[in-house]
């Protein structure tokens, strides 16, 4: 069973509101302290009521879990703590029955060193097909132009393997050897893994670390033509065999380099890609209280193919990366959002949305509503819709991966109350005075008209009423204050004016509407804003951190 088709079924992802979650920290269905697929199935009604249309699941494969499942030990099975393949099938049926599509994580740049492919390779003869599944060298002098991504823990992209008697290549942790995409058997094996999950019923695959697939001397080993050639072959498989499924590229690169992962102007690679450079500029705009960082990055983002779509986000399971910024801007954001060393990781910030914005609900709603308004499909990280916090006492990025907070009952509703205090959860539940599960949870916000959860639901519903947000063009309005961002989203007859106050004070501004904008309706107006129009000019009053949407008619039809 799959979600009902419609006129734009082939490009359903352009209208998607995506919800990112990890099975292991979402809901424990059997009381062992670890989230699982039966538990996730029990919460699908909540996700449907939230209004999201697509679920993105972090890795759930067998794994040593040294990198939270991104160290895959078997591509075609399920980690036994999370359930079985039959549980996944049942989950997909139940999600599709509710109109929810599913994007599954697929880590193909590297595997765990416990994967049978690597165990076979390290014992095989040099030059053999089995050995060449990975990248080997007798020296660490090769590919010196490639940066070390995890400088906090890794001093080299090469590690010695005593069994093989050679060094193996890894762009991430040393226990994650990179696959050799120059090997035709590797490329075919990866395509077969894709087919396995698409045959099972997933609607899309998020391709992790996709920029690093191929290595060449004298380069950074990023964004190479051979990488794009493999993606074209993967897209050809989807076009021929799975025409309604999508590939989502994780590429932390400047917009022009990321744009290439759509396939240039022809759209023959990935359907979607994350807009990483947009995310830190949004936090920069909020820190400065000015629209300029957002305007600059959006104007620098070139047009993408008609069938392509950006995925835009505020936070996710990783650190808030600042690699796209100049050093001075990076330092400013670190001081503004991560003043303590324990808040920082890999030259980024390991904090959730609510703590980043000072647990200030108007600021959280402003940021969330902007992601629902800007070009692309928004991604909401689990728990951000209720204002969950983080635990900086946990190692690495686990501080932003704590269990979902469903209620104030023992175990926070994540696990059966009878198991709380008896079984230890996979990660500690937040239990502090500000963000703890007794205060911040779904149950306490569900029926509260003034809660963050209710406000996020309202905004998701409003966004879904307007195809202009997912498919329309963006036109900026001239504004009399640098502290206010105003733009129009338009797709066919659907037209919406968005005005946002990025400052912490009230603002009254004048703005120039684009030509052809007819009468403005107030049916979608959000709280804290007032607008009076005179011809092509408008006077707008906005409370601190307020954002407003007005539907607009097109003149002359």
PyMOL commands that set and color helices and strands:
alter all, ss='L'
color gray80, all
select helices_A, chain A and resi 9-15+23-25+37-42+44-50+85-97+116-123+131-133+184-200+210-212+225-241+255-262+276-288+292-299+327-337+341-343+353-356+361-373+398-400+410-413+417-419+442-446+452-464+467-471
alter helices_A, ss='H'
color red, helices_A
select strands_A, chain A and resi 18-21+54-57+62-63+72-74+101-106+136-137+158-161+166-169+204-207+246-249+272-274+309-313+320-321+344-345+348-349+377-381+473-476+478-479+484-491+494-501+507-512+517-521+529-534+537-542+547-554
alter strands_A, ss='S'
color yellow, strands_A
deselect
rebuild
show_as cartoon
